Amino acid sequence: MLKAPAGSPTWVGFIQKPHGLNGRLLVHLDTTVSKSQWPTRFEHVWLETRGQKVPYRCLESQFKVPGGLILHLEGLNSPQDVQPLVKSRVGIEGVRLTPVVSSGSAWGFEEDDLPGAFLIDPQSGLRAPLVRLHRRPPQDFLEFTVNEQAVYLPLVPDFVRQWNPTNRELEVSLPDGLLDLYLSTDSDEKHHPDAD
């Protein structure tokens, strides 16, 4: 068994299901976590199952936007290894979570303001129609469309900048890889935040 690392973990989500055939697991994050909130490298991951907290050595990690993380942990080599751990809480040390802002009014808009308005990302030059705000505690998501494809953006300060009620435009800073996740033609997982 791995020697327990010092300190205490931040509980960031739970194991949703096995991912692929080689023991990787898909973690559903309780709150949207940008890369800036995570330690540059983490060697250990804690899993809590039936009240038992067990540290694992992390061999590989990869963010899946929105709200997901793929992990490969030492000793987990197949979907059968992961299956008994499904629903286990996942903890990582050194994560700085941003408080979740669930109310649209904190951004200067209400839910009814969004349909027909536009999402603007000045850095990429994107101007896309907003569809709606999805209420999904503990994290809300904005839905917008690009080339008739639905894209979901977590409603957090790292991504959402300001609402212009006169022009009905919501200025955002899209996270790296978000559009690729939804618009990639060879992607086999178009992930809706309410899926699973």
N, C-alpha and C positions, 0 to 999 in steps of 0.2 A: 504494500500500500504506500502511496505517496505521502511523504511527510507533510503535515499541514503547514501551509504558508502562514507567515505572521500577518496580523491585522484582521480586519473583518470585511467581508465582501459587501458590495451594494447589490441588492437583488434587482435584476434588470428584466426578468421575464420568465418564461417557462418553455420547456421542450415541447414543440408542437408535434413533430413527427420525424421519422428518419428521412434523410435527404440523399438519394442515390443508393448505391450498393456497397459502399466501402466504409460504412460506420459513421458517416457525417450525420449531423443532426441539425434540424431547422429550429431555431429559437424564435419564438414570438416575443418581441420586446414590449414591455408594459407601457413604455413611453417612447416617443421618437427620440433617438439618440444620434446626434451628428458625430462625425469622426472627431471633431474638436473636443468632445466631452470624454472620450475614451483615452486611456493611457496609450502611448505609442506602441507599446508591446505589453502583452500580458501572458505570463507563463502558466497561470493556474486559473481554473474555472471551478466554482463550487456548484454541486448539485445537491438539492435537498429533496429527499424522497421519504415519505412516511416519518418525518421528524428527524431523519438522519442527514447530517451535512457531511458530504464527502468531497475532498479536493481531487481534481483530475489535472494532469498536465495537458495544456492546450498545444496541439501540433500545428493547427492552422485555423484562421478565422477570416470571414468575408462578410461584409455588410450586404444585405439585400434590402433595397428601398422599395416600399416604405415598411418600417417597423419589423424588420427581420434580420437575423444573423445566422450564418451557417458556421458551425464549429466542427472540428475534427479533434477528438480527444483521445489520448493514449489509452489503449485497451479496448476501444470500441471499433470493431472492424467489419461489422455487418449490420443490416437493418434489424436483425434478431437481437443484437447486443443493445441497440437503442430502444427497442420497443418497451422493455420493462421500465425505462426511464421517462417515457412520455408523461407529460404533466408535471415533471419535477421542476422545482424552481431553480433558476440559474443565477448565480452570483459571481461578480467580477470585482476585484479590488481596484481602487483608484478611479472609478467612474464618477464624473461630476454631472449629475442630472440637472437639466434645465426644468424649472417649474412649468407644468403644462398649463396653457391658457385655453380654456374650453369655450369661453364666451366670445362670440363674434363681436359683441359690443365693445370689448376691450380694444379691438382693432379699428373701431370707428364705423363698422358696418353691421347690419343685421342680416340674418339668414336670407330674408326676402330680397335683399339688395343684390345678391350675387347672380341669379339667373339672368343671362343676357348681358352681363358686364364682361370686362376683359381682364385677363391676367397678363401682366407685362413683366418681362425679365430684361432690364436694360443691358445687361452684360452680353446675353446671347442674341438680343434683338427679337426675342419671341413675343408675339402678341396672339393670345389664344382665348377663345370664348370660355367663360366660366359656366359650369353647369349647376353645381350646388355645393352646399356644405354638408358633409356626412357627419352626423353625431355618432361617435363610437368611443365611449369612455374606456380608458382614461385619455384617449387622444382623438381629436377631431381631424378630418381630412377634407381638403378642397378637391373637387373634381373639375377638371377642365379637359378640353379636347384639342388634339393636334392631329391633323390629317384624318379626322373622324375617329381617332382612337382615344379612348378614355385614359387619362393620366391622373394620378392621385398624389397630392402634396400635403404632408402633415402641416397642421396649423401651429407653428412654433416660431419664436422670435428669430431663430437662425435663418429661416426661409422666407417669412412674410414680413415685408417692410412697412408699407403704408397704403391706405385706401384713399383714393381721390374720388369723392362723391360727385363732383361736377362732371368729370369725364367718365365716371363709372369704371375706373381702372384700379386694379389691385397690383401694386408693385411688389415683386418677389425676387429672391435670389435662389434660383433652382440649385439643389445639391448635385454634385458631380454624379453622373450615371443615371439620374432619374429618367430622363427621356429615353436613353438607350434601353433601360429596363422594359419600358412599355412599347417602344416603337421598333425594336429590333425584330426583323422579319424571321430570324432563325430562333427566336426565344420560344421555348416550349411552356413557359409559365408567365402568362399575363396575369399579374396578381392584383386582385381587388382587395382593399383593406378589410372587407367584411367576409372574405372567403375563409373557409375552414372554421 
